[in-house]
Each structure stands twice: as C-alpha cells, then as structure tokens.
C-alpha cells in the first residue's frame, strides 16, 4: 500500500507542475499559457542555472567548511540571480539548455564563474570570504542585502563580463547615479587602444562583435539590485501587484528572499503563487571529467519548479534587473514610471532623477565609479539585513 501511495504521489506531483489555469505564467519577463506552452515553460525553468548546497568541495579559506549545507542557501540564491545576469549578458534571454546537446563555450565560461573552488569569480568560497568584510563570519547566514553587496564587490574582478553593478539603497533608484556608473567605460576604438584585448581575447569584457556594436563600450551592461523590506513581519498586501509586475518586465532577473535559513530564488508567478528554484538540496561538488569537460546536468533543475503563496513571502527581499543597453535602462525607467500611476498599486521603491538631499552620506554616493570603489566604499548602510527602512503606506 505504501508503495502504491508513493507512486501515486509521484505521478500526481508530475501532473501538478502547474495548475490548469487560464492565468498566464510569467517567467523572468516572458508570458506563457499553461494550456499551449507547458513544455516551453519547463524548458525555460530548466535552462536557468540552479545552484544548490554542495558537499566535498575544497575547504573555504583552506581550513574552513567543505559543505554549505544549512548555511549557504542565500549565497546560492545570490549566485542564481547573478548567473541569470551573466546568461543574459553572454548568451541572451532566448538561450535554452537542452540535456545532452553540446553547449557553446560562453555557456561553460558562465558556469565556471560559479564552480565551488576558490578562484571562480562568484564561487561560494569567494562570496563567503568577501562576506567577512561585510561583518559575516564564514558559515553565517546572509540576508538579501549582504549577498547583493558582496556580489557587487566580486563583479569588479570579472573583467570578462564588464558589468556595472548598482545596489539601490533606501528604497530609492537614482537614475543619474546609474548613468554615471554605466557610462564610466572609456570609448574603446579597437584592440590597440585596449591592452587587455591583446593579452586575453576570451576574458576581456569585449565580445567579438564589439567593433560592430561600439555602443557597448559606452554603456556597461547594468545589474541593478534593490534590497527592500515590504512590511514588518509579513509582506504588505499593497505591494503584491507591484512585485508581480517586476516579473513581467523583460529586464527581470527575479527576486531573492525567503526566511532565515530558507532562502529561495523566485523566477516568476502564476495567479497568487510565486514560482521559485530551491537551493535546499545537497549535491556532491562537481569536478571536470578526464577530458576536461564539466558535467553540468546537476546545475539545471529538471523537475517542475516549486510554488508558494505570495502572501507567505518574507518581507525582506532583493529585486534584480538587467539592462544590457542604455535603451533597456530607459525602457525600464518608463515602465516603473507607468507602474507608479496605476491606481491601487503601491510602488516598492522610488525612481528619481537626482540624489535626494535626505541621503545620509553624499560623499559616498558621489565617488566616481571605478574598480577600487567596491573596496574603499565606507558602508553608509548598516550591514544587518534586519535594519531595512520600513516602507509605510
């Protein structure tokens, strides 16, 4: 009887991957119908890079943990939202992972940036050790704000992706600040003007088509992370529609959040439920095989994604967006402005042209953005994730 029940439950789980509903399914800016596009939905979800707890990786810091089970879930969620930015940057939003199909080199370059070893740009090792500077000891749980701050620092070393990472504090996105950050690239006339291009063609931050798309050298692709607190102990219902709209924007990178010891990477919604990837599965660390290839199947969630009621979301989150071009950013600003005019929809954050005078430390915000900023930036915002400014009605 037990076996029969188990089999029935397994089958039922398979058929319940999405409710049979007329409501659209939104996944990171893409709209799907459950009735006609179920396979496309599952392929889109499976194609996202899925980072979970791992065990038996090289000790963090040489003598630290060899597994992140029980403490690394928010770090893994940070990896997932950032990996989605790198996928959009190097492969495009339309790229799909198909089991057994040979992938392009850029895919493995993205994946290698997150592998569990000390010299990967965004490895658990790098995140945990960089977090020490944010006041988090190795093995301590992070909140969404801490992981965002750490990823911003790590991105300065990733010259291949050449990203501008902006974390909007105090529930305020300052357009002028972002434009200054993204336009900090000097125009690059060609290889001769860029020594990095000569030394390392693959990891220079300028893809082959840079000559054609020289606008790329005038606008660094933007990763915008907005840590928010949408209520005291539970999410304020007034923000739910705005949150849904974030998943509808083509620039969406999703949302990281959850409860202490239980963080998730939210990639979309259907009806009143959020769709998410769950890092709470411990898998063995992956090593390249004899031919030097990285077995990648364990980095893709091949079962239907998890769902939970939006009302259950912990109010402490970080929302992410990716703007590859200046046009993408301008379009995003227009969408946010339109959203603020919708009746009954409460904005989760404010979009302003210039820095408001009430910001606590203008010197910090006016630093010219260069790669050393991440290291010499004094924190003008308390690193405790519990101390978000509370958004009130």
C-alpha positions in Angstrom: 0.0 0.0 0.0 2.8 2.4 0.9 4.5 1.8 -2.5 1.2 2.4 -4.3 0.7 5.7 -2.4 4.3 6.8 -3.2 3.8 6.1 -6.9 0.5 7.9 -6.9 2.1 10.9 -5.2 5.0 11.0 -7.6 2.6 10.9 -10.6 0.4 13.5 -9.0 3.4 15.7 -8.5 4.3 15.4 -12.1 0.9 16.4 -13.3 0.6 19.2 -10.8 3.7 21.1 -12.1 1.4 24.0 -13.0 -2.3 24.5 -12.1 -4.6 24.1 -15.0 -5.5 27.8 -15.1 -6.3 30.5 -17.6 -4.0 32.8 -15.7 -0.8 33.5 -17.6 2.5 32.1 -16.3 5.3 34.7 -16.1 8.9 33.6 -16.0 11.5 36.4 -15.9 9.7 38.7 -18.3 8.2 36.0 -20.6 4.5 35.3 -20.7 3.3 31.7 -21.2 0.0 29.8 -21.3 -0.2 26.6 -19.3 -2.5 25.0 -21.9 -0.4 25.6 -25.0 3.1 26.2 -23.8 3.7 23.8 -20.9 6.9 22.4 -22.5 8.2 25.8 -23.2 7.6 26.8 -19.5 9.5 23.8 -18.2 12.4 24.3 -20.7 12.7 28.0 -19.7 12.8 27.0 -16.0 15.3 24.1 -16.6 17.6 26.4 -18.6 18.1 28.7 -15.6 21.3 27.9 -13.7 20.3 26.1 -10.5 22.8 26.3 -7.6 22.2 24.2 -4.5 24.0 23.2 -1.4 27.1 21.1 -2.2 29.4 18.9 -0.2 33.1 17.8 -0.5 34.3 21.0 -2.2 37.8 22.4 -1.3 37.8 23.9 2.2 36.8 27.5 2.2 39.9 29.6 3.2 42.0 26.4 3.2 40.7 25.2 6.6 37.0 26.2 6.6 33.8 24.3 5.7 33.8 21.8 2.8 30.0 22.0 2.5 27.5 24.8 2.7 24.5 22.7 3.8 22.4 24.6 6.4 24.0 28.0 5.9 24.6 28.7 2.2 21.1 29.0 0.8 21.1 32.8 0.4 24.6 32.6 -1.0 23.3 30.1 -3.6 20.3 32.3 -4.4 22.7 35.2 -4.9 24.7 33.0 -7.3 21.4 32.2 -9.2 20.3 35.7 -9.7 23.8 36.8 -10.7 24.1 33.8 -13.1 20.9 34.9 -14.8 22.5 38.3 -15.4 25.6 36.6 -16.9 23.4 34.4 -19.0 21.6 37.4 -20.4 24.9 39.2 -20.9 26.8 36.4 -22.7 24.1 34.1 -24.1 20.9 36.1 -24.2 17.4 35.7 -22.7 16.4 33.3 -25.5 19.2 30.8 -24.8 18.0 27.4 -23.7 19.8 24.4 -22.1 18.9 21.1 -23.7 20.1 17.9 -21.9 22.8 16.2 -24.0 23.1 19.0 -26.5 26.6 20.4 -26.9 26.7 24.0 -25.5 28.8 26.9 -26.7 32.0 27.9 -24.9 30.4 31.0 -23.4 27.9 28.8 -21.5 30.8 26.9 -19.8 32.6 30.2 -19.1 29.5 31.4 -17.3 29.1 28.2 -15.4 32.8 28.1 -14.5 32.4 31.5 -12.8 30.3 29.9 -10.1 32.0 26.5 -9.6 32.9 25.6 -6.0 36.6 26.5 -6.0 38.5 29.5 -4.7 39.5 31.0 -8.0 36.0 31.2 -9.6 34.7 34.7 -9.8 31.5 34.1 -7.9 32.2 30.8 -6.1 30.8 30.0 -2.6 34.4 30.4 -1.5 34.7 34.0 -2.8 31.2 35.0 -1.5 31.9 33.6 2.0 35.3 35.2 2.2 34.2 38.6 0.8 31.3 38.5 3.3 33.8 38.7 6.2 34.3 42.3 5.1 30.6 42.8 5.5 30.7 41.6 9.1 29.6 38.0 8.3 31.8 35.2 9.5 32.2 32.1 7.2 29.3 29.8 7.7 27.0 32.6 8.9 23.6 33.1 7.3 23.3 36.1 4.9 20.3 38.3 4.2 19.5 39.6 0.7 21.3 42.9 1.2 24.5 41.3 2.3 24.7 38.9 -0.6 24.0 41.8 -3.0 26.8 43.9 -1.5 29.2 41.0 -1.8 28.3 40.2 -5.4 28.9 43.9 -6.3 32.4 43.7 -4.9 33.2 40.4 -6.7 31.9 41.7 -10.0 34.7 44.3 -10.2 37.2 41.4 -10.8 35.1 39.9 -13.6 36.6 41.8 -16.5 35.2 39.3 -19.0 31.6 40.4 -18.1 32.5 44.0 -17.5 29.3 44.7 -15.6 28.1 47.8 -13.8 26.5 46.6 -10.6 24.3 49.1 -8.7 22.6 48.5 -5.4 19.8 50.9 -4.8 19.6 51.7 -1.1 16.9 53.4 1.0 14.2 52.2 -1.5 15.4 54.8 -4.0 16.8 54.3 -7.5 18.7 57.4 -8.7 18.9 57.4 -12.5 21.8 59.9 -12.6 23.9 57.7 -10.4 23.3 54.6 -12.6 24.0 56.5 -15.9 27.3 57.8 -14.4 28.2 54.2 -13.4 27.3 52.6 -16.7 28.9 55.3 -18.8 32.2 55.1 -16.9 33.7 53.0 -19.7 36.1 55.0 -21.9 35.2 54.6 -25.6 37.3 51.8 -27.0 38.4 52.3 -30.6 39.8 48.8 -31.0 42.3 46.3 -29.8 45.2 48.7 -29.9 43.5 51.0 -27.5 42.7 48.3 -25.1 45.8 46.4 -23.8 43.5 43.8 -22.1 42.2 42.8 -25.5 45.7 41.9 -26.8 46.6 39.9 -23.7 43.4 37.8 -23.4 40.9 37.6 -26.2 38.5 35.5 -24.3 38.2 37.3 -20.9 38.5 40.9 -21.9 34.9 42.1 -21.5 34.6 43.0 -25.2 32.8 40.2 -27.2 33.9 39.7 -30.8 31.1 41.9 -32.1 32.3 44.9 -30.1 33.5 46.5 -33.3 30.0 46.5 -34.7 28.3 47.4 -31.5 30.7 50.1 -30.3 27.8 51.4 -28.1 28.7 48.6 -25.8 31.9 50.4 -24.9 29.9 53.5 -24.0 27.4 51.7 -21.7 28.4 48.9 -19.3 25.7 46.3 -19.0 23.8 47.1 -15.8 22.9 44.7 -13.0 20.5 46.6 -10.7 19.8 45.0 -7.3 17.2 46.7 -5.0 17.1 45.4 -1.4 13.6 46.1 0.1 11.6 45.4 3.2 7.9 45.1 2.2 6.4 45.1 5.7 7.2 44.3 9.3 6.8 40.5 9.7 4.8 39.7 6.6 4.5 41.2 3.2 2.1 44.1 3.0 -0.6 43.2 0.5 -0.4 46.6 -1.1 2.9 45.6 -2.7 1.8 42.3 -4.2 0.7 43.8 -7.6 4.0 45.7 -7.9 6.0 42.6 -7.1 4.1 40.7 -9.8 4.9 43.5 -12.3 8.6 43.0 -11.7 8.4 39.5 -13.1 6.6 40.8 -16.2 9.4 43.2 -17.2 11.8 41.9 -19.9 14.7 43.2 -17.8 13.7 41.0 -14.8 16.3 38.9 -13.1 13.8 37.7 -10.5 13.9 38.1 -6.7 15.9 36.6 -3.9 14.4 36.2 -0.5 12.7 33.9 1.9 13.0 33.4 5.6 16.2 32.9 7.7 17.6 29.5 6.9 15.3 29.1 4.0 16.1 31.4 1.0 14.7 30.9 -2.5 15.3 32.3 -6.0 11.9 33.5 -7.3 11.7 33.5 -11.1 8.1 34.2 -11.8 4.5 33.8 -10.7 1.1 32.3 -11.7 -2.1 33.6 -10.2 -1.3 34.2 -6.5 1.7 31.9 -6.4 5.4 32.6 -6.8 7.5 30.2 -8.8 10.9 29.5 -7.4 14.1 27.5 -7.6 15.1 25.9 -4.2 18.7 25.6 -3.2 17.9 23.2 -0.3 19.3 20.0 -1.9 22.8 18.8 -1.1 24.7 17.6 -4.2 28.3 16.5 -4.4 30.7 19.1 -5.7 31.4 18.8 -9.4 34.9 18.2 -10.9 35.8 18.4 -14.6 36.0 14.9 -16.1 39.0 13.3 -17.7 38.5 15.2 -21.0 38.4 18.5 -19.1 34.6 19.0 -19.6 32.4 20.0 -16.7 29.4 17.7 -16.2 26.6 20.2 -16.0 23.3 18.3 -15.5 23.2 18.9 -11.8 23.2 22.7 -12.4 19.8 22.5 -14.1 16.6 21.8 -12.1 14.9 19.1 -14.2 11.7 18.6 -12.2 8.8 21.1 -12.1 9.7 24.2 -10.1 8.4 24.9 -6.6 5.5 27.2 -5.9 4.3 29.1 -2.8 1.6 31.7 -2.0 2.9 35.2 -2.5 1.4 36.1 0.9 3.9 33.7 2.6 6.9 35.6 1.3 9.2 37.1 3.9 9.1 40.9 3.6 12.9 41.1 3.3 13.9 40.7 -0.4 16.1 41.9 -3.1 14.7 42.5 -6.6 17.0 42.3 -9.6 17.0 43.7 -13.2 19.5 43.5 -16.1 19.8 46.3 -18.7 22.2 45.3 -21.4 22.0 48.7 -23.2 21.1 52.3 -22.4 17.8 51.7 -24.3 17.0 48.8 -22.0 17.5 51.1 -19.0 15.4 53.9 -20.4 12.7 51.4 -21.2 12.8 50.1 -17.6 12.5 53.6 -16.2 9.4 54.2 -18.4 7.8 51.0 -17.1 8.5 51.9 -13.5 7.0 55.4 -14.0 3.9 53.9 -15.6 3.5 51.5 -12.8 3.6 54.3 -10.3 0.5 55.8 -12.0 -1.7 52.6 -11.7 -4.4 53.0 -9.1 -4.2 50.8 -6.1 -0.7 49.8 -6.8 1.8 50.8 -4.2 5.4 51.3 -5.5 8.0 49.2 -3.7 10.7 51.8 -4.4 11.1 55.4 -5.7 12.6 56.3 -9.0 14.2 59.7 -9.0 16.4 61.6 -11.5 18.9 63.0 -8.9 20.0 62.1 -5.5 17.5 63.3 -2.8 19.0 65.7 -0.3 18.0 63.5 2.6 20.5 60.8 1.7 22.8 60.4 4.7 26.2 60.4 3.1 26.6 62.3 -0.2 30.4 61.7 -0.3 29.9 58.0 -0.6 27.4 58.3 -3.4 29.4 60.8 -5.4 32.5 58.7 -5.7 33.5 58.3 -9.3 32.8 54.6 -10.0 36.0 52.6 -10.7 37.1 49.2 -9.7 38.6 50.3 -6.4 35.3 51.8 -5.1 34.0 48.5 -4.0 36.9 48.1 -1.6 37.1 51.6 -0.3 33.4 52.4 0.0 32.6 53.1 3.6 29.3 51.5 4.4 26.7 54.2 4.7 24.0 51.5 5.3 24.1 49.1 8.2 25.1 45.6 7.1 22.4 44.0 9.2 19.7 42.9 6.8 17.1 43.3 9.5 17.6 47.1 9.5 15.9 47.9 6.3 14.0 51.2 6.1 10.4 50.1 6.6 8.1 51.1 3.7 4.9 52.5 5.0 1.5 53.1 3.4 
